[in-house]
Structure formats: C-alpha cells, structure tokens
Amino acid sequence: MRMQENGHENMLEISKGEIWLIDLPEGMGHEQKGKRPGIVAAGVKQTSIAIILPLTGEMDKARFAWTHPIAPSKENGLDKESVCLVFQMRSLDKQRLIHKFGKIEKKDMEAIDAILADMLKLERRS
C-alpha cells in the first residue's frame, strides 16, 4: 500500500468480493450510512476509489429487488445473516475501508454480478 505525505492510505490493495468494514458518510433519505460491512464490487489498483455494495443485518430488506442474502461463514468473516444492498452501490475513497473481514463465496459473487448486470442493463459475456 502507498502512503500520501499526510500519512493517509490512498492505494490500499483490495480485491473484488472482499468484505470490509466501511464508513459511509451521512446520506439523505434512505441512503445507507455509518459503519457497516460492505462488499468490494470493483477496485482499481491505480486509483484511490472502490465500488462498494453495503450490507445490512435487517433481513427484511431482502424483499427489495437487487438484493442478495449472505450467510455468515469462516471465509467471509460475518457473524450474522446479512443482505447485500446491490441497489445502494457507492463509490468510496479507500480511506473509508477500515478493516477486512474476509471474502464472499464464488457463488455469491456470481449472483451479485448477475444482479449488477440486470440492474445496470449490461450485456453479460458468456
């Protein structure tokens, strides 16, 4: 990881599918905010920005479109059932990533990728 002159991390190495404790800034309306786990959907090595999908422990949120339930496991580091709020996708500076919990299973990342493709109307490659 590279450091800025002021001592803040700006090039934290992250990988798609990792779960991190994130610090979301104050939002408006129903935007997620505060400290919570989030899944890395994309992180470009050459930038300080990551695309994050916030998680919630409120399982009733799974009723919304573009969500995906995540079961806790040793690999992902979660301690309770969570819902990935894909529709709440955010671009965050990597300085908002506080602590790595683990990584989601391949099947969960594939399901989330399919949700993203549907939500963003992307052509899926075979």
Secondary structure, 3 states (H helix, E strand, C coil): CCECCCCCECCCCCCCCEEEEEEECCCCCCCCCEEEEEEEEEECCCCCEEEEEEEECCHHHHHCCCEEEECCCCCCCCCCCEEEEHHHCEEEEHHHEEEEEEECCHHHHHHHHHHHHHHCCCCCCC
